[in-house]
Amino acid sequence: MRQGILDATFLYPTGGYEAIEIALAILRGEEVPKHIVLGTRLFTRANVDEGGLPIN
């Protein structure tokens, strides 16, 4: 990004951590959300130093 080779890229979390946490909550008998939004981020040259732009 900083070198200008790419105009933009995205970070798509795998959701592994969230899956384990939800599975443990189900095993404990807790209610869990039906939809879980992972923290996808858009990185451009303008925002890469700030950690990208969150996309929800």
NUVEXVO-175359 format. One line per field, with one value per atom (N, C-alpha, C, O): atom name; x, y, z; residue in three letters. Coordinates in nm, 3 decimals, padded with zeros to 5 digits. Layout:
atome <- [CA; ...]
c1 <- [X; ...]
c2 <- [Y; ...]
c3 <- [Z; ...]
residu <- [Ala; ...]
END
This chain:
atome <- [N; CA; C; O; N; CA; C; O; N; CA; C; O; N; CA; C; O; N; CA; C; O; N; CA; C; O; N; CA; C; O; N; CA; C; O; N; CA; C; O; N; CA; C; O; N; CA; C; O; N; CA; C; O; N; CA; C; O; N; CA; C; O; N; CA; C; O; N; CA; C; O; N; CA; C; O; N; CA; C; O; N; CA; C; O; N; CA; C; O; N; CA; C; O; N; CA; C; O; N; CA; C; O; N; CA; C; O; N; CA; C; O; N; CA; C; O; N; CA; C; O; N; CA; C; O; N; CA; C; O; N; CA; C; O; N; CA; C; O; N; CA; C; O; N; CA; C; O; N; CA; C; O; N; CA; C; O; N; CA; C; O; N; CA; C; O; N; CA; C; O; N; CA; C; O; N; CA; C; O; N; CA; C; O; N; CA; C; O; N; CA; C; O; N; CA; C; O; N; CA; C; O; N; CA; C; O; N; CA; C; O; N; CA; C; O; N; CA; C; O; N; CA; C; O; N; CA; C; O; N; CA; C; O; N; CA; C; O; N; CA; C; O; N; CA; C; O; N; CA; C; O]
c1 <- [00.082; 00.000; 00.088; 00.068; 00.181; 00.264; 00.347; 00.375; 00.385; 00.466; 00.382; 00.436; 00.249; 00.162; 00.143; 00.090; 00.185; 00.166; 00.017; -00.031; -00.054; -00.199; -00.271; -00.219; -00.390; -00.473; -00.549; -00.570; -00.592; -00.669; -00.662; -00.636; -00.686; -00.696; -00.787; -00.812; -00.835; -00.926; -00.868; -00.790; -00.906; -00.875; -01.005; -01.099; -01.011; -01.128; -01.090; -01.023; -01.131; -01.098; -01.159; -01.265; -01.094; -01.142; -01.261; -01.342; -01.274; -01.385; -01.362; -01.454; -01.243; -01.214; -01.233; -01.294; -01.182; -01.195; -01.342; -01.387; -01.417; -01.558; -01.635; -01.725; -01.600; -01.668; -01.649; -01.743; -01.528; -01.501; -01.576; -01.634; -01.575; -01.646; -01.796; -01.858; -01.854; -01.997; -02.026; -02.126; -01.940; -01.959; -01.955; -02.037; -01.863; -01.856; -01.980; -02.031; -02.029; -02.150; -02.269; -02.352; -02.279; -02.388; -02.379; -02.480; -02.258; -02.239; -02.276; -02.319; -02.259; -02.297; -02.447; -02.497; -02.518; -02.661; -02.699; -02.813; -02.608; -02.635; -02.699; -02.681; -02.775; -02.828; -02.715; -02.631; -02.717; -02.614; -02.681; -02.793; -02.614; -02.672; -02.685; -02.603; -02.788; -02.806; -02.709; -02.673; -02.669; -02.577; -02.456; -02.469; -02.339; -02.216; -02.141; -02.112; -02.110; -02.038; -01.891; -01.855; -01.807; -01.663; -01.606; -01.665; -01.494; -01.435; -01.358; -01.235; -01.428; -01.364; -01.313; -01.378; -01.196; -01.136; -01.088; -01.042; -01.100; -01.051; -00.924; -00.923; -00.818; -00.691; -00.661; -00.665; -00.630; -00.582; -00.452; -00.414; -00.387; -00.264; -00.290; -00.205; -00.410; -00.444; -00.471; -00.455; -00.513; -00.551; -00.474; -00.503; -00.376; -00.303; -00.232; -00.226; -00.179; -00.108; -00.202; -00.159; -00.330; -00.428; -00.499; -00.588; -00.461; -00.521; -00.639; -00.715; -00.656; -00.763; -00.896; -00.908; -00.997; -01.131; -01.222; -01.234; -01.287; -01.378; -01.499; -01.557; -01.536; -01.654; -01.748; -01.713; -01.865; -01.960; -02.076; -02.168]
c2 <- [-00.118; 00.000; 00.126; 00.216; 00.130; 00.251; 00.274; 00.389; 00.168; 00.180; 00.213; 00.245; 00.206; 00.237; 00.123; 00.144; 00.002; -00.113; -00.148; -00.183; -00.139; -00.163; -00.033; 00.053; -00.016; 00.100; 00.079; 00.174; -00.046; -00.077; -00.226; -00.305; -00.264; -00.404; -00.413; -00.313; -00.534; -00.557; -00.658; -00.745; -00.646; -00.744; -00.813; -00.750; -00.944; -01.024; -01.122; -01.222; -01.096; -01.189; -01.327; -01.337; -01.430; -01.567; -01.602; -01.686; -01.540; -01.569; -01.688; -01.730; -01.744; -01.861; -01.834; -01.914; -01.722; -01.687; -01.673; -01.725; -01.601; -01.578; -01.710; -01.729; -01.801; -01.930; -02.011; -02.072; -02.009; -02.084; -02.021; -02.091; -01.889; -01.821; -01.849; -01.872; -01.849; -01.877; -02.023; -02.052; -02.114; -02.256; -02.279; -02.354; -02.215; -02.228; -02.171; -02.228; -02.058; -01.999; -02.092; -02.106; -02.156; -02.252; -02.368; -02.412; -02.419; -02.531; -02.492; -02.576; -02.364; -02.317; -02.287; -02.252; -02.303; -02.279; -02.133; -02.096; -02.050; -01.907; -01.879; -01.953; -01.770; -01.726; -01.660; -01.590; -01.685; -01.626; -01.550; -01.584; -01.449; -01.374; -01.460; -01.548; -01.432; -01.506; -01.458; -01.535; -01.334; -01.277; -01.218; -01.148; -01.247; -01.194; -01.122; -01.181; -00.996; -00.917; -00.914; -00.872; -00.957; -00.956; -00.821; -00.751; -00.785; -00.654; -00.640; -00.635; -00.634; -00.614; -00.470; -00.376; -00.455; -00.321; -00.300; -00.393; -00.176; -00.133; -00.052; 00.045; -00.091; -00.019; 00.048; -00.015; 00.176; 00.252; 00.321; 00.320; 00.380; 00.453; 00.565; 00.597; 00.625; 00.738; 00.697; 00.778; 00.570; 00.533; 00.415; 00.371; 00.364; 00.246; 00.272; 00.183; 00.391; 00.422; 00.433; 00.419; 00.459; 00.469; 00.337; 00.331; 00.232; 00.101; 00.070; -00.023; 00.144; 00.117; 00.175; 00.237; 00.153; 00.203; 00.085; -00.007; 00.085; -00.026; -00.028; 00.077; -00.146; -00.164; -00.258; -00.372; -00.210; -00.295; -00.323; -00.392]
c3 <- [00.000; 00.000; 00.000; -00.081; 00.089; 00.099; -00.027; -00.061; -00.096; -00.217; -00.340; -00.445; -00.327; -00.440; -00.537; -00.646; -00.500; -00.589; -00.599; -00.707; -00.488; -00.484; -00.456; -00.384; -00.512; -00.481; -00.351; -00.275; -00.326; -00.206; -00.180; -00.271; -00.056; -00.019; 00.103; 00.170; 00.131; 00.242; 00.339; 00.301; 00.464; 00.566; 00.601; 00.649; 00.576; 00.609; 00.719; 00.692; 00.843; 00.951; 00.925; 00.863; 00.972; 00.949; 01.037; 00.999; 01.152; 01.241; 01.332; 01.403; 01.331; 01.414; 01.562; 01.633; 01.610; 01.751; 01.789; 01.891; 01.705; 01.733; 01.731; 01.813; 01.640; 01.632; 01.760; 01.810; 01.813; 01.937; 02.054; 02.136; 02.061; 02.170; 02.164; 02.268; 02.046; 02.030; 02.065; 02.132; 02.021; 02.053; 02.205; 02.258; 02.273; 02.419; 02.486; 02.583; 02.435; 02.491; 02.471; 02.561; 02.355; 02.330; 02.427; 02.483; 02.449; 02.542; 02.685; 02.764; 02.719; 02.853; 02.862; 02.969; 02.750; 02.749; 02.736; 02.763; 02.696; 02.681; 02.546; 02.450; 02.540; 02.412; 02.333; 02.388; 02.204; 02.117; 02.004; 01.965; 01.950; 01.840; 01.714; 01.690; 01.635; 01.510; 01.403; 01.314; 01.410; 01.312; 01.383; 01.484; 01.330; 01.387; 01.275; 01.171; 01.297; 01.198; 01.236; 01.346; 01.144; 01.168; 01.126; 01.043; 01.181; 01.160; 01.030; 01.031; 00.917; 00.788; 00.778; 00.824; 00.718; 00.705; 00.562; 00.496; 00.515; 00.384; 00.406; 00.482; 00.337; 00.346; 00.213; 00.108; 00.219; 00.104; 00.144; 00.261; 00.048; 00.079; 00.180; 00.263; 00.170; 00.257; 00.401; 00.492; 00.425; 00.561; 00.620; 00.731; 00.548; 00.596; 00.729; 00.814; 00.748; 00.873; 00.993; 01.107; 00.966; 01.075; 01.101; 01.185; 01.029; 01.052; 00.961; 00.989; 00.856; 00.763; 00.806; 00.911; 00.722; 00.747; 00.779; 00.698; 00.896; 00.928; 00.836; 00.806; 00.790; 00.705; 00.780; 00.809; 00.811; 00.885; 00.801; 00.845]
residu <- [Met; Met; Met; Met; Arg; Arg; Arg; Arg; Gln; Gln; Gln; Gln; Gly; Gly; Gly; Gly; Ile; Ile; Ile; Ile; Leu; Leu; Leu; Leu; Asp; Asp; Asp; Asp; Ala; Ala; Ala; Ala; Thr; Thr; Thr; Thr; Phe; Phe; Phe; Phe; Leu; Leu; Leu; Leu; Tyr; Tyr; Tyr; Tyr; Pro; Pro; Pro; Pro; Thr; Thr; Thr; Thr; Gly; Gly; Gly; Gly; Gly; Gly; Gly; Gly; Tyr; Tyr; Tyr; Tyr; Glu; Glu; Glu; Glu; Ala; Ala; Ala; Ala; Ile; Ile; Ile; Ile; Glu; Glu; Glu; Glu; Ile; Ile; Ile; Ile; Ala; Ala; Ala; Ala; Leu; Leu; Leu; Leu; Ala; Ala; Ala; Ala; Ile; Ile; Ile; Ile; Leu; Leu; Leu; Leu; Arg; Arg; Arg; Arg; Gly; Gly; Gly; Gly; Glu; Glu; Glu; Glu; Glu; Glu; Glu; Glu; Val; Val; Val; Val; Pro; Pro; Pro; Pro; Lys; Lys; Lys; Lys; His; His; His; His; Ile; Ile; Ile; Ile; Val; Val; Val; Val; Leu; Leu; Leu; Leu; Gly; Gly; Gly; Gly; Thr; Thr; Thr; Thr; Arg; Arg; Arg; Arg; Leu; Leu; Leu; Leu; Phe; Phe; Phe; Phe; Thr; Thr; Thr; Thr; Arg; Arg; Arg; Arg; Ala; Ala; Ala; Ala; Asn; Asn; Asn; Asn; Val; Val; Val; Val; Asp; Asp; Asp; Asp; Glu; Glu; Glu; Glu; Gly; Gly; Gly; Gly; Gly; Gly; Gly; Gly; Leu; Leu; Leu; Leu; Pro; Pro; Pro; Pro; Ile; Ile; Ile; Ile; Asn; Asn; Asn; Asn]
END
